[in-house]
Each structure stands twice: as C-alpha cells, then as structure tokens.
Amino acid sequence: MNAPRHCLTLLDLSGEELHALLQRAIELKQQHRNGQPHLLLPQKTLGMIFEKASTRTRVSFEAGMVQLGGHALFLSPRDTQLGRGEPVADTARVLSRMVDGVMIRAREHSMVEEFAAHSAVPVINGLTDLYHPCQLLADLQTWLEHRGSIAGRSVAWVGDGNNVCHSWINASARLGFELRVATPPGYEPEQTVIDAAGAAVTLLHEPREAVDGADLVVTDVWTSMGQEEENAKRLRDFAGFQVDEALMATAAPDALFMHCLPAHRGEEVSAGVLEGPHSVVWDEAENRMHAQKALLEFLMARGGEVKSET
C-alpha cells in the first residue's frame, strides 16, 4: 500500500496541485448551487478530532462530507481516549484502521505531525498553532472567483503573525504573489516560515506601508484562542493596526478585504470595512466548505492526484 498523502501545510501541495484544487473547488461549488449531486466519497468516513472549538471548521467539513456522499464523525478529547492520556501514535494507528481520512483541529502542530506519521489514511490540518491551510484554500478560491490569478499581485497582512499569516506566507511561496506583513514589534511570524518563502515576503511594522496600493488586505483577530490572558496587553500593542476605512483607502481602488472570522468589530477591523464594498468575508466563509470538498476528494478519492471534471 502506498503511503497516504497528507495536508498539514500548503507546502504539502505543489503550485500545480494547488491551482487545480482551487479550480476543482469552484466546479464543486457550481454543482452544489445547480443542485447537481456530486457523491464522490460514497460510504467514506472522515474522523474529525477537535482539541479546539469551532463553528466554520466543523460545519464545513460535516456538510461537505454529506454533499460528497460520505459521513463525518465528531470526536473531542473528552469523548475519546486521547483525553485520558492515550498516546497520539496509538490513536492514529487505531482510528486510521476504521475511517478513510482524519481532520484534526489541534493546539500544537507537533500533534498533527505525530498523528500523520502513524496514520494509514490521509490527515488534514484543520488548524494548529502554526498553520491553517484549509482557511487559505478558501481565501485563494475567493480571490480566484473575484479577480482571477493571484500571481504577481500584492497582498497586505495587517495584525498578528499567527497561524493564518504563516499559511499566507506558504501560499506566496507556491503562487508567486507579493506578501507584505505588518505586525507590531514582537508579533512577527516565525522566521523559519519566512525563510521558506524566500523573497516573496516583506516584514514591516507600519500598516500603511503594507497596505499602500495592495490588491488584497487581510487581517485576523488580535487575540486567538488560548491567548485570552494576553488580551489586555495585545489590545495595547495592536493599537493603530485596525483595518478601517482610512487604511483601506490607501489600498488599490478595487482592493478586496478578507478576514477568516469570527471578527471583533472595532478591534482588528471596523464595522464599515467588514460590511463594506471591499469585503468578501461571507464568500470566504462559504468557500471553506467547497475548498475542503476539493481537498477531501483529492486525498480520499484520488489518492493525491487532482483531475478536473470539465
């Protein structure tokens, strides 16, 4: 048996595979809107391990598996032996003999890596402290739908150099766009992640420098899950990093705005920008489901080979 393909970061996909996967996501979205069944994973089961709570990740994977003709199982640590101290490797060996794929939303990226190393079936990173590849698939699909190829365009990240930022850095390495990252001092993305992207990424500490003329502006919450005790300090440190109407006015006239949600209006983004003409956040949220369906098909039905149906 061949070793399974996993998607733990976007770097697990080649640029060619990523392009094809995004096109496939758009095809599946159109089929869904046309009421055209696409039962591509009949009788297949996805095990979903959640160490962190979620709305979009759980609903998008569960609904997506139903639309593909399969089934998803929700597993939380308090409901499994993982919560009682069973080694990750043992859970991986057992669970991967019973399901056809595993999606994990974990606190630490090392947990997902260890699980994948011992799994007989594909493993998908649904979010870790270091990366959020599924969110980027949705973001890139949204850009493609609205603006076409992202190659050669400019993207501004404003805020924390967090897991979503890291995945944007991965995407810049694969798809050939300029990424300008503006963070307060001390909140930069990991240097090892930046080094892997080469010259595509510029680090800044001034939001206007990053956003000036940008085709796409992206942000995220200043305080992620597990950082709640840092909230007061982060609110002070991120003062001046809100994406508001004045900041968006310095971007390209037809710039898009993205946010992975949930958003804190009045903190990292103003209500006017979130609900305004530049915002595509609702398309972005919907596309989590369609992009993940394409990924599930890629890993679970096609053995790591993307083929367009058109």
C-alpha positions as CSV (number, residue, x, y, z in Angstrom):
1,M,0.0,0.0,0.0
2,N,1.3,3.5,-0.9
3,A,1.8,5.9,1.9
4,P,-1.2,8.3,2.2
5,R,-0.9,12.0,1.1
6,H,-1.5,14.5,4.0
7,C,-2.2,18.2,4.0
8,L,-0.6,19.6,7.1
9,T,0.6,22.8,5.4
10,L,0.1,24.3,2.0
11,L,3.7,23.3,1.2
12,D,2.4,19.7,1.1
13,L,0.8,20.8,-2.3
14,S,2.8,21.8,-5.3
15,G,1.8,25.0,-7.1
16,E,0.3,23.0,-9.9
17,E,-1.8,20.9,-7.5
18,L,-2.9,24.0,-5.7
19,H,-4.1,25.6,-8.9
20,A,-6.0,22.5,-9.9
21,L,-7.5,22.1,-6.5
22,L,-8.9,25.6,-6.5
23,Q,-10.4,25.2,-9.9
24,R,-12.0,22.0,-8.7
25,A,-13.4,23.8,-5.7
26,I,-15.1,26.3,-8.0
27,E,-16.6,23.4,-10.1
28,L,-17.9,21.7,-7.0
29,K,-19.4,24.9,-5.7
30,Q,-21.2,25.5,-9.0
31,Q,-22.5,21.9,-9.0
32,H,-23.9,22.4,-5.5
33,R,-25.6,25.6,-6.5
34,N,-27.1,23.9,-9.5
35,G,-28.5,21.2,-7.4
36,Q,-26.3,18.7,-9.1
37,P,-25.3,15.7,-6.9
38,H,-21.6,15.0,-6.6
39,L,-21.4,11.9,-4.5
40,L,-17.6,11.4,-4.8
41,L,-17.0,9.8,-1.5
42,P,-19.8,7.2,-1.1
43,Q,-19.5,5.2,2.1
44,K,-16.4,7.1,3.1
45,T,-16.0,8.2,6.7
46,L,-14.0,11.2,8.0
47,G,-12.9,11.2,11.6
48,M,-12.8,14.8,13.0
49,I,-10.7,15.4,16.1
50,F,-11.3,18.8,17.8
51,E,-9.0,19.9,20.6
52,K,-10.2,23.5,19.9
53,A,-13.8,24.6,19.5
54,S,-15.0,25.7,16.0
55,T,-18.1,26.8,14.1
56,R,-16.8,27.0,10.5
57,T,-14.4,24.1,10.6
58,R,-16.9,21.6,12.0
59,V,-19.9,22.7,9.9
60,S,-18.0,23.0,6.6
61,F,-16.4,19.5,7.0
62,E,-19.6,17.8,8.1
63,A,-21.8,19.4,5.5
64,G,-19.1,18.8,2.9
65,M,-18.8,15.1,3.6
66,V,-22.6,14.8,3.4
67,Q,-22.6,16.5,0.0
68,L,-19.8,14.1,-1.1
69,G,-22.0,11.1,-0.1
70,G,-19.9,10.3,3.0
71,H,-20.1,10.7,6.7
72,A,-18.2,12.7,9.4
73,L,-17.6,11.7,13.0
74,F,-17.1,14.5,15.6
75,L,-14.5,13.5,18.2
76,S,-13.5,15.7,21.1
77,P,-10.8,14.8,23.7
78,R,-13.3,14.4,26.5
79,D,-15.2,11.8,24.4
80,T,-12.1,9.8,23.4
81,Q,-9.1,8.0,24.9
82,L,-6.9,11.0,23.8
83,G,-8.4,12.9,26.7
84,R,-7.4,10.1,29.1
85,G,-3.7,10.1,28.0
86,E,-3.6,7.6,25.2
87,P,-0.6,8.3,23.0
88,V,-1.3,10.2,19.8
89,A,0.5,7.5,17.8
90,D,-1.7,4.7,19.3
91,T,-4.9,6.7,18.5
92,A,-3.6,7.2,15.0
93,R,-2.9,3.6,14.4
94,V,-6.4,2.5,15.7
95,L,-8.5,5.3,14.2
96,S,-6.9,5.1,10.7
97,R,-8.0,1.4,10.5
98,M,-11.6,2.4,10.9
99,V,-12.0,5.6,8.9
100,D,-10.9,6.8,5.5
101,G,-9.5,10.2,6.5
102,V,-8.8,12.3,9.6
103,M,-9.2,16.0,10.1
104,I,-7.6,17.4,13.2
105,R,-8.0,20.9,14.8
106,A,-5.2,20.8,17.4
107,R,-3.5,23.1,19.8
108,E,0.0,22.2,18.7
109,H,1.2,21.5,15.2
110,S,3.5,18.7,16.5
111,M,0.4,16.7,17.5
112,V,-0.9,16.7,13.9
113,E,2.6,15.8,12.6
114,E,2.8,12.9,15.0
115,F,-0.7,11.6,14.1
116,A,0.1,11.8,10.4
117,A,3.4,9.9,10.9
118,H,1.4,6.9,12.3
119,S,-1.8,7.2,10.2
120,A,-2.7,4.8,7.4
121,V,-5.1,7.3,5.9
122,P,-4.8,11.0,4.8
123,V,-4.7,13.6,7.6
124,I,-5.8,17.2,7.1
125,N,-4.8,20.0,9.4
126,G,-8.0,21.8,10.3
127,L,-6.0,24.4,12.4
128,T,-2.9,24.3,14.6
129,D,-0.9,26.9,16.4
130,L,1.4,27.3,13.4
131,Y,-0.8,26.8,10.3
132,H,-4.3,27.0,8.9
133,P,-4.1,25.6,5.3
134,C,-7.8,25.0,4.9
135,Q,-8.5,28.7,5.5
136,L,-6.1,29.6,2.8
137,L,-7.7,27.3,0.3
138,A,-11.0,29.2,0.9
139,D,-9.2,32.6,0.7
140,L,-7.5,31.7,-2.5
141,Q,-10.6,30.3,-4.0
142,T,-12.4,33.5,-3.1
143,W,-9.7,35.6,-4.8
144,L,-9.8,33.5,-7.9
145,E,-13.6,33.8,-8.2
146,H,-13.4,37.6,-7.9
147,R,-10.2,38.6,-9.5
148,G,-8.6,35.6,-11.3
149,S,-5.0,34.6,-10.9
150,I,-3.2,36.0,-7.8
151,A,0.2,35.6,-9.4
152,G,2.0,38.9,-9.5
153,R,-0.5,40.7,-7.3
154,S,0.2,42.3,-3.9
155,V,-1.3,41.1,-0.6
156,A,-1.1,43.0,2.7
157,W,-1.4,41.2,6.0
158,V,-2.1,43.5,9.0
159,G,-2.0,42.2,12.5
160,D,-0.6,39.2,14.4
161,G,2.0,37.0,12.7
162,N,-0.1,34.0,13.6
163,N,-1.1,30.6,12.0
164,V,-3.2,32.2,9.2
165,C,-0.3,34.6,8.4
166,H,2.0,31.6,8.2
167,S,-0.2,29.9,5.7
168,W,-0.4,33.1,3.7
169,I,3.4,33.0,3.6
170,N,3.3,29.4,2.4
171,A,0.8,30.5,-0.3
172,S,3.1,33.3,-1.5
173,A,5.9,30.7,-2.0
174,R,3.6,28.5,-4.1
175,L,1.7,31.0,-6.1
176,G,4.1,33.8,-6.8
177,F,2.5,36.9,-5.3
178,E,4.0,39.7,-3.1
179,L,3.1,39.5,0.5
180,R,3.7,42.5,2.8
181,V,3.3,41.6,6.5
182,A,2.8,44.4,9.0
183,T,2.9,43.5,12.7
184,P,3.7,45.3,15.9
185,P,7.3,44.6,17.1
186,G,7.4,41.2,18.8
187,Y,4.5,39.8,16.9
188,E,6.3,38.8,13.7
189,P,5.7,35.5,12.0
190,E,8.2,32.7,12.7
191,Q,11.5,33.3,10.9
192,T,11.7,29.7,9.7
193,V,8.4,30.0,7.9
194,I,9.5,33.3,6.3
195,D,12.8,31.8,5.2
196,A,11.0,29.0,3.3
197,A,9.1,31.6,1.2
198,G,12.2,33.5,0.1
199,A,12.0,37.0,-1.4
200,A,8.2,36.9,-1.7
201,V,7.6,38.3,1.8
202,T,8.4,41.7,3.3
203,L,8.2,42.3,7.0
204,L,7.0,45.8,8.2
205,H,5.8,47.4,11.4
206,E,3.7,50.1,9.8
207,P,0.2,49.1,8.4
208,R,0.1,51.9,5.8
209,E,3.4,50.7,4.3
210,A,1.9,47.3,3.8
211,V,-1.5,48.4,2.5
212,D,-0.3,51.1,0.2
213,G,-1.5,50.1,-3.3
214,A,-2.3,46.5,-2.2
215,D,-4.7,44.4,-4.2
216,L,-5.9,42.4,-1.1
217,V,-5.9,43.3,2.6
218,V,-6.2,40.6,5.1
219,T,-6.4,40.6,8.9
220,D,-7.4,38.4,11.8
221,V,-8.2,38.7,15.5
222,W,-5.5,40.1,17.7
223,T,-6.1,37.5,20.4
224,S,-6.5,33.9,19.3
225,M,-7.9,31.0,21.3
226,G,-5.6,30.1,24.2
227,Q,-4.2,33.7,24.4
228,E,-7.1,35.2,26.4
229,E,-4.8,36.1,29.4
230,E,-2.8,38.3,27.0
231,N,-5.9,40.2,25.7
232,A,-5.3,43.5,27.6
233,K,-1.7,43.7,26.5
234,R,-2.5,42.8,22.9
235,L,-5.1,45.5,22.7
236,R,-2.5,48.0,23.7
237,D,0.2,46.6,21.5
238,F,-2.0,46.4,18.4
239,A,-3.4,50.0,18.7
240,G,-3.1,51.6,15.3
241,F,-3.4,48.2,13.5
242,Q,-7.1,48.3,12.9
243,V,-8.2,47.9,9.2
244,D,-10.6,50.8,8.9
245,E,-11.9,52.9,6.1
246,A,-8.9,55.3,6.2
247,L,-6.4,52.4,5.9
248,M,-8.4,50.7,3.1
249,A,-8.4,54.0,1.2
250,T,-4.7,53.6,0.7
251,A,-5.0,50.2,-1.0
252,A,-5.8,49.8,-4.7
253,P,-9.2,51.2,-5.6
254,D,-10.6,47.7,-6.4
255,A,-8.8,46.0,-3.4
256,L,-10.6,43.2,-1.6
257,F,-10.7,42.7,2.1
258,M,-10.6,39.3,3.8
259,H,-10.9,38.0,7.4
260,C,-11.2,34.4,8.4
261,L,-13.9,35.2,11.1
262,P,-15.0,35.4,13.8
263,A,-14.3,39.2,13.6
264,H,-14.2,41.6,16.5
265,R,-15.7,44.8,15.1
266,G,-14.0,47.9,16.4
267,E,-10.7,46.0,17.2
268,E,-8.8,44.5,14.2
269,V,-11.4,45.7,11.7
270,S,-14.0,48.4,11.6
271,A,-17.7,47.5,11.0
272,G,-17.6,49.7,8.0
273,V,-14.9,47.7,6.3
274,L,-16.2,44.3,7.3
275,E,-19.7,45.2,5.9
276,G,-18.4,47.5,3.1
277,P,-17.9,47.2,-0.6
278,H,-14.3,45.8,-0.4
279,S,-15.3,42.9,1.9
280,V,-15.7,39.3,0.6
281,V,-15.7,37.7,4.0
282,W,-19.0,35.9,3.5
283,D,-17.9,34.3,0.2
284,E,-14.7,33.4,2.0
285,A,-16.6,31.7,4.8
286,E,-18.8,29.7,2.4
287,N,-15.8,28.6,0.4
288,R,-14.3,26.8,3.4
289,M,-16.8,24.0,2.5
290,H,-16.2,23.9,-1.2
291,A,-12.4,24.2,-1.0
292,Q,-12.3,21.4,1.6
293,K,-14.6,19.2,-0.5
294,A,-12.0,19.5,-3.3
295,L,-9.2,18.6,-0.8
296,L,-11.2,15.7,0.6
297,E,-11.7,14.3,-2.9
298,F,-8.0,14.9,-3.8
299,L,-6.8,13.0,-0.7
300,M,-9.5,10.4,-0.2
301,A,-10.8,9.5,-3.6
302,R,-8.0,10.3,-6.0
303,G,-5.0,9.3,-3.9
304,G,-3.3,12.7,-4.2
305,E,-4.0,13.4,-7.8
306,V,-6.2,16.3,-8.9
307,K,-8.2,15.9,-12.1
308,S,-10.7,18.4,-13.4
309,E,-14.2,17.2,-14.4
310,T,-14.5,19.9,-17.0
